[in-house]
Amino acid sequence: MTSPSISPLGARAPLAGRRFSFLSNVVFIDAVSSTNDLGKSIAEELLADGTEMPPTVLVSRRQTAGRGRLSRRWVSPADTGLSLSLVLPWPEGPERVRLPVRLGVILAAGLSRRFGVEVRLKWPNDLLAGRKKLGGILVEARAGSEGDGYAVAGIGLNISTTRTALDAAGLPEATSLAEAGAAPAALGADAVLVTVLEELDAGLSAPPPDLAAAFAVVAAHLIGEEITVDESGCRTTGAYLGVTGDGFLRLRTPAGEETVVSGEIASF
Protein backbone atom coordinates (compact mmCIF):
# COMPACT_ATOMS: atom_id res chain seq x y z
CA MET A 1 0.00 0.00 0.00
CA THR A 2 1.30 3.47 -0.90
CA SER A 3 1.92 5.76 2.05
CA PRO A 4 -0.62 8.64 2.16
CA SER A 5 2.27 11.10 2.27
CA ILE A 6 3.84 9.79 -0.95
CA SER A 7 2.42 10.38 -4.40
CA PRO A 8 2.47 7.61 -7.04
CA LEU A 9 3.83 10.33 -9.34
CA GLY A 10 7.01 10.38 -7.30
CA ALA A 11 9.31 13.39 -7.67
CA ARG A 12 7.14 14.83 -10.47
CA ALA A 13 4.29 15.52 -8.08
CA PRO A 14 3.91 19.06 -6.69
CA LEU A 15 5.50 19.52 -3.27
CA ALA A 16 7.23 16.15 -3.72
CA GLY A 17 3.89 14.41 -3.37
CA ARG A 18 3.08 15.88 0.04
CA ARG A 19 -0.51 15.21 1.18
CA PHE A 20 -2.63 16.95 3.81
CA SER A 21 -5.43 15.41 5.83
CA PHE A 22 -7.99 18.25 5.83
CA LEU A 23 -6.96 20.14 2.69
CA SER A 24 -7.66 17.28 0.31
CA ASN A 25 -6.71 18.95 -2.97
CA VAL A 26 -3.83 21.31 -3.80
CA VAL A 27 -4.04 22.76 -7.32
CA PHE A 28 -1.23 24.79 -8.91
CA ILE A 29 -1.88 27.49 -11.51
CA ASP A 30 0.92 29.25 -13.38
CA ALA A 31 -0.89 32.60 -13.56
CA VAL A 32 -4.35 33.89 -12.75
CA SER A 33 -5.92 37.30 -12.29
CA SER A 34 -7.17 36.42 -8.79
CA THR A 35 -7.24 33.09 -6.98
CA ASN A 36 -10.33 34.26 -5.10
CA ASP A 37 -12.18 35.08 -8.31
CA LEU A 38 -11.27 31.64 -9.64
CA GLY A 39 -12.40 30.04 -6.39
CA LYS A 40 -15.74 31.85 -6.50
CA SER A 41 -16.37 30.76 -10.09
CA ILE A 42 -15.63 27.15 -9.12
CA ALA A 43 -17.99 27.44 -6.13
CA GLU A 44 -20.74 28.84 -8.35
CA GLU A 45 -20.40 25.92 -10.78
CA LEU A 46 -20.49 23.41 -7.94
CA LEU A 47 -23.64 24.97 -6.50
CA ALA A 48 -25.31 25.13 -9.92
CA ASP A 49 -24.53 21.46 -10.61
CA GLY A 50 -25.36 20.30 -7.10
CA THR A 51 -21.96 18.65 -6.81
CA GLU A 52 -19.62 18.71 -3.83
CA MET A 53 -15.89 19.33 -3.52
CA PRO A 54 -13.71 18.68 -0.47
CA PRO A 55 -11.51 21.46 0.95
CA THR A 56 -9.26 22.60 -1.89
CA VAL A 57 -6.30 24.99 -2.19
CA LEU A 58 -5.68 27.03 -5.33
CA VAL A 59 -2.06 28.18 -5.53
CA SER A 60 -0.97 30.69 -8.15
CA ARG A 61 2.65 31.16 -9.12
CA ARG A 62 1.70 34.64 -10.35
CA GLN A 63 -1.41 36.69 -9.58
CA THR A 64 -2.04 39.65 -11.88
CA ALA A 65 -5.03 41.31 -10.19
CA GLY A 66 -5.02 40.19 -6.57
CA ARG A 67 -7.41 41.94 -4.17
CA GLY A 68 -7.52 42.57 -0.48
CA ARG A 69 -10.28 43.90 1.75
CA LEU A 70 -12.42 46.77 0.38
CA SER A 71 -11.29 45.81 -3.16
CA ARG A 72 -7.79 47.15 -2.56
CA ARG A 73 -5.17 45.83 -4.94
CA TRP A 74 -2.80 43.23 -3.46
CA VAL A 75 0.70 43.66 -4.87
CA SER A 76 3.61 41.27 -4.47
CA PRO A 77 6.64 42.96 -6.07
CA ALA A 78 8.64 40.80 -8.45
CA ASP A 79 6.57 37.73 -7.53
CA THR A 80 8.28 37.39 -4.16
CA GLY A 81 5.14 36.45 -2.27
CA LEU A 82 2.60 33.69 -1.85
CA SER A 83 -0.93 33.85 -3.26
CA LEU A 84 -3.48 31.14 -2.59
CA SER A 85 -7.16 30.63 -1.93
CA LEU A 86 -8.94 27.99 0.13
CA VAL A 87 -12.27 26.77 -1.21
CA LEU A 88 -14.05 25.26 1.79
CA PRO A 89 -17.55 23.92 2.33
CA TRP A 90 -19.14 26.79 4.25
CA PRO A 91 -19.25 25.85 7.93
CA GLU A 92 -22.66 25.68 9.57
CA GLY A 93 -23.81 27.78 12.53
CA PRO A 94 -21.51 30.23 14.32
CA GLU A 95 -18.37 28.93 12.61
CA ARG A 96 -19.45 30.75 9.45
CA VAL A 97 -18.87 34.17 10.97
CA ARG A 98 -15.86 33.04 12.98
CA LEU A 99 -13.92 31.70 9.98
CA PRO A 100 -12.10 34.93 8.93
CA VAL A 101 -10.70 35.63 12.40
CA ARG A 102 -10.00 31.94 13.02
CA LEU A 103 -7.85 31.78 9.87
CA GLY A 104 -5.94 34.86 11.00
CA VAL A 105 -5.28 33.35 14.42
CA ILE A 106 -4.05 30.09 12.86
CA LEU A 107 -1.61 31.88 10.56
CA ALA A 108 -0.35 34.46 13.06
CA ALA A 109 0.44 31.77 15.62
CA GLY A 110 1.82 29.34 13.06
CA LEU A 111 4.07 31.81 11.23
CA SER A 112 5.46 33.09 14.52
CA ARG A 113 6.31 29.60 15.69
CA ARG A 114 7.71 28.30 12.42
CA PHE A 115 9.76 31.31 11.28
CA GLY A 116 10.85 32.83 14.58
CA VAL A 117 9.19 36.14 13.68
CA GLU A 118 6.62 37.80 15.91
CA VAL A 119 3.50 37.94 13.75
CA ARG A 120 0.51 39.79 15.14
CA LEU A 121 -3.10 39.94 13.99
CA LYS A 122 -4.69 43.31 13.33
CA TRP A 123 -8.43 42.88 13.57
CA PRO A 124 -10.05 41.32 11.69
CA ASN A 125 -7.39 39.54 9.62
CA ASP A 126 -4.30 41.54 8.68
CA LEU A 127 -0.99 39.85 9.52
CA LEU A 128 1.60 42.28 10.88
CA ALA A 129 5.29 42.05 11.70
CA GLY A 130 6.82 45.06 13.44
CA ARG A 131 3.45 46.81 12.92
CA LYS A 132 3.93 46.59 9.16
CA LYS A 133 1.69 44.50 6.93
CA LEU A 134 3.11 41.06 6.23
CA GLY A 135 0.00 39.53 4.72
CA GLY A 136 -3.76 39.54 4.63
CA ILE A 137 -6.82 37.35 4.37
CA LEU A 138 -9.97 37.98 2.34
CA VAL A 139 -12.93 35.67 2.98
CA GLU A 140 -15.81 35.68 0.51
CA ALA A 141 -18.67 33.23 0.12
CA ARG A 142 -21.04 31.76 -2.41
CA ALA A 143 -24.29 30.33 -1.05
CA GLY A 144 -27.02 28.18 -2.59
CA SER A 145 -30.77 28.62 -2.22
CA GLU A 146 -30.90 26.25 0.76
CA GLY A 147 -28.12 27.96 2.69
CA ASP A 148 -25.37 25.57 1.67
CA GLY A 149 -22.32 27.01 0.01
CA TYR A 150 -18.58 27.55 -0.04
CA ALA A 151 -16.24 29.96 1.66
CA VAL A 152 -13.39 31.23 -0.49
CA ALA A 153 -10.50 32.48 1.64
CA GLY A 154 -7.73 34.31 -0.19
CA ILE A 155 -4.35 34.56 1.54
CA GLY A 156 -1.51 36.81 0.45
CA LEU A 157 1.88 36.74 2.14
CA ASN A 158 5.10 38.64 1.40
CA ILE A 159 8.00 36.20 1.60
CA SER A 160 11.30 37.50 0.25
CA THR A 161 10.38 41.00 -0.89
CA THR A 162 13.13 43.48 -0.06
CA ARG A 163 12.61 46.86 1.60
CA THR A 164 13.81 48.52 -1.60
CA ALA A 165 11.23 46.66 -3.71
CA LEU A 166 8.40 47.40 -1.28
CA ASP A 167 9.22 51.09 -1.23
CA ALA A 168 9.52 51.19 -5.02
CA ALA A 169 6.05 49.65 -5.27
CA GLY A 170 4.65 52.36 -3.01
CA LEU A 171 4.25 50.04 -0.02
CA PRO A 172 6.10 51.75 2.85
CA GLU A 173 3.76 50.18 5.42
CA ALA A 174 4.41 46.61 4.19
CA THR A 175 7.08 44.09 5.10
CA SER A 176 8.07 40.51 4.31
CA LEU A 177 9.24 37.44 6.19
CA ALA A 178 12.76 38.12 4.97
CA GLU A 179 12.70 41.75 6.13
CA ALA A 180 11.21 40.70 9.47
CA GLY A 181 14.17 38.42 10.15
CA ALA A 182 13.15 34.94 9.01
CA ALA A 183 16.12 32.71 8.19
CA PRO A 184 16.85 32.70 4.42
CA ALA A 185 17.12 28.89 4.41
CA ALA A 186 13.49 28.66 5.54
CA LEU A 187 12.23 30.79 2.66
CA GLY A 188 13.44 28.77 -0.31
CA ALA A 189 11.46 27.01 -3.03
CA ASP A 190 8.06 25.89 -1.76
CA ALA A 191 9.12 25.79 1.90
CA VAL A 192 6.84 28.66 2.95
CA LEU A 193 3.90 27.21 1.05
CA VAL A 194 4.33 23.84 2.75
CA THR A 195 4.55 25.53 6.15
CA VAL A 196 1.41 27.59 5.53
CA LEU A 197 -0.50 24.52 4.33
CA GLU A 198 0.66 22.47 7.31
CA GLU A 199 -0.52 25.14 9.75
CA LEU A 200 -3.86 25.61 8.01
CA ASP A 201 -4.40 21.86 7.72
CA ALA A 202 -3.74 21.30 11.41
CA GLY A 203 -5.66 24.36 12.55
CA LEU A 204 -8.78 23.74 10.49
CA SER A 205 -8.94 20.04 11.37
CA ALA A 206 -8.71 20.79 15.11
CA PRO A 207 -11.80 21.55 17.24
CA PRO A 208 -12.80 25.24 17.04
CA PRO A 209 -10.91 27.26 19.68
CA ASP A 210 -12.16 29.76 22.22
CA LEU A 211 -11.81 32.52 19.66
CA ALA A 212 -11.67 35.43 22.10
CA ALA A 213 -8.83 33.79 24.05
CA ALA A 214 -6.99 32.67 20.90
CA PHE A 215 -7.18 36.16 19.38
CA ALA A 216 -5.83 37.71 22.58
CA VAL A 217 -2.62 35.66 22.25
CA VAL A 218 -1.78 37.05 18.79
CA ALA A 219 -3.55 40.43 18.83
CA ALA A 220 -1.71 43.50 17.55
CA HIS A 221 -3.79 45.57 19.98
CA LEU A 222 -3.39 46.25 23.70
CA ILE A 223 -6.33 46.30 26.06
CA GLY A 224 -7.35 49.91 26.63
CA GLU A 225 -5.55 51.43 23.64
CA GLU A 226 -7.58 53.78 21.45
CA ILE A 227 -8.79 52.33 18.14
CA THR A 228 -10.68 54.02 15.32
CA VAL A 229 -12.76 51.83 13.01
CA ASP A 230 -14.41 52.75 9.70
CA GLU A 231 -17.54 50.71 9.03
CA SER A 232 -19.83 51.44 6.07
CA GLY A 233 -19.02 55.13 6.12
CA CYS A 234 -19.34 55.44 9.89
CA ARG A 235 -16.35 56.02 12.17
CA THR A 236 -16.20 54.66 15.72
CA THR A 237 -13.43 55.42 18.22
CA GLY A 238 -13.07 53.63 21.51
CA ALA A 239 -10.80 51.70 23.84
CA TYR A 240 -9.97 48.17 22.74
CA LEU A 241 -11.53 45.49 24.96
CA GLY A 242 -10.75 42.38 22.92
CA VAL A 243 -13.08 40.40 20.68
CA THR A 244 -16.25 38.42 21.31
CA GLY A 245 -16.49 34.65 20.99
CA ASP A 246 -17.54 35.20 17.37
CA GLY A 247 -14.53 37.40 16.62
CA PHE A 248 -16.36 40.75 16.66
CA LEU A 249 -14.44 43.78 17.93
CA ARG A 250 -15.31 45.12 21.40
CA LEU A 251 -14.79 48.84 22.04
CA ARG A 252 -15.51 50.97 25.10
CA THR A 253 -16.92 54.29 23.90
CA PRO A 254 -18.41 57.29 25.75
CA ALA A 255 -21.83 55.74 25.02
CA GLY A 256 -20.84 52.38 26.53
CA GLU A 257 -19.45 49.16 25.08
CA GLU A 258 -20.01 48.70 21.35
CA THR A 259 -19.53 45.60 19.24
CA VAL A 260 -18.19 46.10 15.72
CA VAL A 261 -19.13 43.23 13.41
CA SER A 262 -17.07 44.32 10.40
CA GLY A 263 -14.95 47.26 9.44
CA GLU A 264 -11.47 48.58 8.80
CA ILE A 265 -9.21 49.81 11.58
CA ALA A 266 -8.08 53.27 10.49
CA SER A 267 -5.71 53.87 13.41
CA PHE A 268 -4.48 52.16 16.56
C-alpha positions, 0 to 999 in steps of 0.5 A: 500500500502506498503511504498517504504522504507519498504520491504515485507520481514520485518526484514529479508531483507538486510539493514532492507528493506531500498530502494533507489530511484536511486540505484534500486537494492542492491545485497549482496554476501558473498565472491567474488574475485572482485566486479568489475570483477563480475560487468563486467561479468554481464554487458557483459551478459546484452549487449550480450542478449540485456537486460537492468538492472537499476542501481545496487549495488554489495556488498561483505562481503569479497573480495579476489582479489580486485583491484585499479587503475593500477591493484594494489591490494586493501587490507582491513585487517581483513575484516574491510572495505567496498567493493562494485561496482555500475553497471550503464547504461553508461551515454551519452555525456560528463557525461561518462568521468566525472563519475569517478571524479563526484563519488569521489566528491560525496563521499568526500563531503558526508563522510566529512559531515556524519562522521565529518572527513575531507575527501579530493579527490586526483585527479582523485579519491583517498579519503584521510584523513590526506593525507593518503589513506582512500579509492579509486574508480575504474571505468571501462566500457563495451560497445556494438557495438552501443555505449551503455554500462555499467559503473562499478564503484568499491569503496573500503573504510577502515572503522574500520582498526586499525593503527597496522593492516594497518602497519602489512599489509604493508600499512603505507600510508593508514588510516581508518574512525576509525583512522581518528576520526569518532565516533565508534557508526557511524561505526557499522554493516551496518551503513557505507554502508547505509551512502555511498549508501544514498550519492551516491543515492542522488548525482547520482540522482541530476543534474550534478554539475559544476565539476570544482567548486565541485572538488575545494571544496574537492580537496586535492591539493592547487592552485599553488602547484607542482604536478608530474603526471605519464601518460602512461610512461610519467612524467609531473610536473607543478603547480596545476590549478584545473580541467576542467569541464570534470574533467581533471587535469590542470597544468601550466608547463614551456611550458604553461598550459597542460591538463592531461586526465588520470594518477597517481599523483606520488607526491604533 
